[in-house]
Amino acid sequence: MDRLALLLDLNAEQKSQVQTILDTERGKMQAALAQFKASGTPPTRDQMKATRQQLKTETETALSGVISPLQLQKFEALGLGLGGPGRFHHRRPPSEGAPPPNSSSQN
């Protein structure tokens, strides 16, 4: 959180509020995953994408009441919301010789 506060130039009050918002976001995602697990049916990609998008929108709305538009723009550019670095999924660079992720060998 200290690094984020430095990157976004957050004051102490903003830092505390942003931490609360991000903790809430994380908790909601964990609750959604638990709900999917409890249903006994794995979520589809579309369900997960919709869940992430909904939480991202909620988080951005909450953050917009705490930080400036410029700080929010920086936050988004840094990819620090849901699905960003160190969050709920990690993207690894393709290994050498591997096809790009969206390429298809079927023509």
N, C-alpha and C positions, 0 to 999 in steps of 0.2 A: 504494500500500500504506500510505503514511503516513496518508492520509485514513481508510482502513478501520480502521487501528490506533486512530486518534483516536475514530472513531464507536463502536467496540466496546470502547474502553478496554482495549486489549491491552497486556500487558507485553512486554518485549523478546523473551523466549523464545516467548511465544504468537505474536507477530508473525512471527518466523522460521518457526515450525511452520505457521502458517496460510498463509504465502507458499509454502512447499513443497507443501502440500496443494492449493492453487489452481493452482500450476504443473503438478502431476501431473494434475489434472482437465483442464486445458487440453491437455496432451499426449495424454491418452487420447481426448479429443474429436477432436483433429487426426488421431490414428491411425485412429479409426473412420471419419472422412471420407475419409482416404486409402484405407482398405480398400474403402469403397463405390466410390470412383473407380476403383480397380484392378479391380474386378469388371466394369466396363464397363456396369453398370446403375445408373442413378440410384436412390438410396434413396427409398422411399415416405415419405409424411408419418408413417405409423404406425411405420415403422422408425426414423425420426429421433426421433420422440417417445419410443419405447421406449429408444433409446440415451441420450437426454438424461435420462430418468427414472432409468435405471440409474446413470448417472454422478452424478446429483444425490443419490441415496440413498447411494452410496459416499462422496461428499464429505461429506455431513452426518454419516455414521457416523464418518469420520476426524476431522472437526471436533469432534464431541461428546467425543472423548478429549482435546482440547486446550483448548477454551474452555468456559465455564460455560453452563448451559441458557439463562440470560438473554442472554448474548452470542450464542448460536446463534439465539435467537428474534429478536434485533435483526438479525442477518445475513440471516435469511430475510425479515424485514419490509422490509429495504432492497432486496431483490431482487438480491442480489449473487452468487447462485449461477449455475449454468448458465442461459443465456438471459436473465439479468438485464441491466440497463443496461450498455452498453459491452462486452458479451460476444459471444456467437456469433450473435445476431440483433438487429435493431433494429426497434422498432415505431414507425411514424410516426403522428402524430394524423391522422385523416381530414381532408381538405381541406373547406372550406366547401361545403355543398350536396351532398357525397358521401354516399351511404347508409352507415349503420353497417356494420362489417365482417361481421357475421353476418346481415345482412338479405338477403332474397331477393326478386328482382323477379318470380319465378315463383309464381303462386298457383293 
